[in-house]
Amino acid sequence: MKIRSFVPAVLLLSAVALVGCGGGHSVVGKWKVDGIADSGLPAGTTVDMEFKGDKSVEAHAEFTQMNTKLKMTMVGNYKQEGDTIDMTWNDLQLHAEDKKTDSMLQTMMGAQKETALKNMNEASNKGTIAWESGDKFTSKGANNKVVTFTRIK
Protein backbone atom coordinates (compact mmCIF):
# COMPACT_ATOMS: atom_id res chain seq x y z
CA MET A 1 0.00 0.00 0.00
CA LYS A 2 1.56 3.28 -1.09
CA ILE A 3 0.87 6.56 0.64
CA ARG A 4 0.73 8.14 -2.82
CA SER A 5 -2.65 6.50 -3.37
CA PHE A 6 -3.99 8.56 -0.46
CA VAL A 7 -2.68 11.94 -1.65
CA PRO A 8 -5.69 12.57 -3.96
CA ALA A 9 -8.00 11.88 -1.02
CA VAL A 10 -6.01 14.27 1.16
CA LEU A 11 -6.10 16.97 -1.50
CA LEU A 12 -9.84 16.48 -1.91
CA LEU A 13 -10.43 16.83 1.81
CA SER A 14 -8.46 20.03 1.59
CA ALA A 15 -10.72 21.21 -1.23
CA VAL A 16 -13.96 20.33 0.55
CA ALA A 17 -12.70 22.21 3.56
CA LEU A 18 -12.84 25.47 1.64
CA VAL A 19 -15.68 27.15 3.48
CA GLY A 20 -16.28 30.46 5.18
CA CYS A 21 -19.00 32.55 6.67
CA GLY A 22 -21.03 35.39 5.26
CA GLY A 23 -24.41 37.01 5.59
CA GLY A 24 -24.41 36.57 9.36
CA HIS A 25 -23.94 32.80 9.16
CA SER A 26 -21.17 31.04 11.03
CA VAL A 27 -19.21 27.91 10.08
CA VAL A 28 -18.30 27.31 13.72
CA GLY A 29 -19.63 23.87 14.60
CA LYS A 30 -19.72 20.31 13.28
CA TRP A 31 -20.67 19.55 9.67
CA LYS A 32 -21.47 16.50 7.57
CA VAL A 33 -19.99 16.81 4.07
CA ASP A 34 -21.97 15.46 1.08
CA GLY A 35 -21.40 15.54 -2.65
CA ILE A 36 -17.95 14.03 -2.82
CA ALA A 37 -18.97 10.91 -4.78
CA ASP A 38 -17.23 12.05 -7.99
CA SER A 39 -14.21 13.42 -6.15
CA GLY A 40 -11.80 10.52 -6.41
CA LEU A 41 -12.43 9.29 -2.88
CA PRO A 42 -13.65 5.68 -2.69
CA ALA A 43 -17.40 5.09 -2.84
CA GLY A 44 -18.93 5.06 0.63
CA THR A 45 -16.49 7.60 2.08
CA THR A 46 -17.93 9.64 4.93
CA VAL A 47 -16.53 13.05 5.80
CA ASP A 48 -17.25 15.38 8.68
CA MET A 49 -15.57 18.58 9.73
CA GLU A 50 -15.47 20.77 12.80
CA PHE A 51 -14.70 24.48 12.59
CA LYS A 52 -13.81 25.99 15.94
CA GLY A 53 -14.09 29.56 17.19
CA ASP A 54 -10.32 29.76 17.60
CA LYS A 55 -9.96 29.40 13.78
CA SER A 56 -8.81 25.78 13.95
CA VAL A 57 -10.43 23.05 11.88
CA GLU A 58 -10.48 19.25 11.90
CA ALA A 59 -11.56 17.05 9.01
CA HIS A 60 -12.34 13.36 9.48
CA ALA A 61 -12.86 10.83 6.71
CA GLU A 62 -13.59 7.13 6.85
CA PHE A 63 -13.26 4.94 3.79
CA THR A 64 -12.23 1.51 2.55
CA GLN A 65 -9.34 1.07 0.15
CA MET A 66 -7.86 -2.26 -0.90
CA ASN A 67 -10.28 -4.03 1.49
CA THR A 68 -8.88 -2.07 4.42
CA LYS A 69 -10.95 0.32 6.55
CA LEU A 70 -9.10 3.60 6.96
CA LYS A 71 -9.62 6.72 9.04
CA MET A 72 -8.00 10.01 8.06
CA THR A 73 -7.77 13.10 10.25
CA MET A 74 -6.49 16.47 9.10
CA VAL A 75 -5.91 19.37 11.49
CA GLY A 76 -5.30 22.94 10.48
CA ASN A 77 -6.32 26.56 10.65
CA TYR A 78 -8.58 28.73 8.55
CA LYS A 79 -8.70 32.44 7.79
CA GLN A 80 -12.08 33.72 6.66
CA GLU A 81 -12.66 36.95 4.74
CA GLY A 82 -16.24 37.52 3.56
CA ASP A 83 -17.39 34.49 1.60
CA THR A 84 -13.88 33.12 1.04
CA ILE A 85 -11.59 31.12 3.27
CA ASP A 86 -7.95 30.11 3.16
CA MET A 87 -6.91 26.83 4.77
CA THR A 88 -3.53 25.76 6.13
CA TRP A 89 -3.09 22.12 7.18
CA ASN A 90 -0.71 21.40 10.07
CA ASP A 91 -1.14 17.67 10.63
CA LEU A 92 -2.36 14.57 8.84
CA GLN A 93 -3.05 11.20 10.42
CA LEU A 94 -4.07 8.05 8.56
CA HIS A 95 -4.89 4.85 10.43
CA ALA A 96 -5.98 1.38 9.37
CA GLU A 97 -8.43 -0.69 11.35
CA ASP A 98 -6.18 -3.74 11.67
CA LYS A 99 -2.95 -3.36 13.61
CA LYS A 100 -0.58 -4.97 11.10
CA THR A 101 -1.71 -2.73 8.24
CA ASP A 102 -1.72 0.28 10.54
CA SER A 103 1.87 -0.40 11.56
CA MET A 104 2.98 -0.54 7.92
CA LEU A 105 0.94 2.57 7.12
CA GLN A 106 2.54 4.53 9.97
CA THR A 107 5.99 3.63 8.68
CA MET A 108 5.05 4.89 5.21
CA MET A 109 3.36 8.00 6.63
CA GLY A 110 6.46 8.90 8.61
CA ALA A 111 8.48 9.05 5.43
CA GLN A 112 5.92 10.92 3.33
CA LYS A 113 3.78 12.96 5.73
CA GLU A 114 5.72 16.23 5.41
CA THR A 115 5.63 16.00 1.61
CA ALA A 116 1.88 15.37 1.67
CA LEU A 117 1.31 18.38 3.96
CA LYS A 118 3.53 20.57 1.76
CA ASN A 119 1.61 19.52 -1.36
CA MET A 120 -1.72 20.17 0.35
CA ASN A 121 -0.66 23.64 1.47
CA GLU A 122 0.82 24.55 -1.93
CA ALA A 123 -2.46 23.62 -3.64
CA SER A 124 -5.07 26.32 -3.90
CA ASN A 125 -6.75 26.24 -0.49
CA LYS A 126 -9.24 29.01 -1.17
CA GLY A 127 -12.93 28.58 -1.83
CA THR A 128 -16.27 30.36 -1.88
CA ILE A 129 -19.56 29.45 -0.27
CA ALA A 130 -23.27 30.00 -0.78
CA TRP A 131 -25.53 29.66 2.25
CA GLU A 132 -28.86 27.86 1.81
CA SER A 133 -29.72 28.36 5.49
CA GLY A 134 -27.90 28.78 8.80
CA ASP A 135 -27.45 25.01 8.88
CA LYS A 136 -26.60 24.27 5.25
CA PHE A 137 -24.28 25.69 2.60
CA THR A 138 -22.43 24.70 -0.54
CA SER A 139 -18.75 25.21 -1.14
CA LYS A 140 -16.98 25.57 -4.48
CA GLY A 141 -13.22 25.17 -4.46
CA ALA A 142 -10.58 25.99 -7.05
CA ASN A 143 -11.25 22.57 -8.59
CA ASN A 144 -14.85 23.73 -9.38
CA LYS A 145 -16.32 20.85 -7.39
CA VAL A 146 -19.33 21.74 -5.31
CA VAL A 147 -19.97 19.98 -2.00
CA THR A 148 -22.74 20.43 0.55
CA PHE A 149 -22.22 20.96 4.27
CA THR A 150 -25.07 20.19 6.68
CA ARG A 151 -24.73 21.14 10.33
CA ILE A 152 -24.63 18.21 12.78
CA LYS A 153 -26.83 19.07 15.74
Secondary structure, DSSP 8 states (H G I E B T S, - for coil): --GGGGHHHHHHHHHHT-----TT----EEEEEE--TTTTS-TT-EEEEEE-TTSEEEEEEEEEETTEEEEEEEEEEEEEETTEEEEEEEEEEEEESSHHHHHHHHHHHHHHHHHHHHHHHHS--EEEEEEEETTEEEEEETT--EEEEEE--
